[in-house]
Amino acid sequence: MPQTFEIDVTQTIKVSLDPAKFTDAFMEQFRASFFPFFTLADHAHHIAQMQARGVIDLTSSPEFVEGYGPSAEMGIAVQVESAITDLIREYPA
C-alpha cells in the first residue's frame, strides 16, 4: 500500500521583464486571447507561477512561452532564488 505525504513547497522566483515589449497593443491582444492582465506585475506573477509549476523553464535557456512568444525576444527572464520544502503531514499507510 502506498504511503502519502503532504508537502509544502515554497519557491522564490525573480522575474525580469522589458517594459518596452509590453506595449498597449500587446497588452490589449493578450487580454483578448488569454487573461485580463493590465500591469507588468500581473505578467510577472503569471510567468513566475508557470516557472514554479514547471510549465516553462527559463532558467537554463530561452524558450517559446504561450501568449508571449520567444522569451528572449520579449525580454523575459527568470531566476529561481530559493526552493524550500516542508513536511506538513504524513498519512498512515
LINMOMO-V507849 format. One line per field, one symbol per residue. phi: phi as a letter, one per 40 degrees, with the letter a starting at -180 (. if undefined). psi: psi as a letter, one per 20 degrees, with the letter a starting at -180 (. if undefined). burial: I if it has 9 or more other ideal C-beta (glycine too) atoms within 8 Angstrom, else O. A space follows every 50 residues. Layout:
phi = ???
psi = ???
burial = ???
//
This chain:
phi = .ccbbbbcbbbbbcbbbcdccccdccccccccbbbccbbccdcccccccc cccgcbbccbacacbdgbgcdcccgbabaccaabbbccabccc
psi = pqqpqoppppqoppppqohhhmrggggggghhheqmpirhhghggghghg ghijhqnjhhqqrpppihbphhhikpqqpohqppqppgqppq.
burial = OOOOOIOOOIIOIOIIIIOOIIOOOIIOOIIOOOOOIOOOOIIIOIIIOI IOOOOIOIOOOOIOIOOIOIIOOIIIOIOIOOOOOOOOOOOOO
//
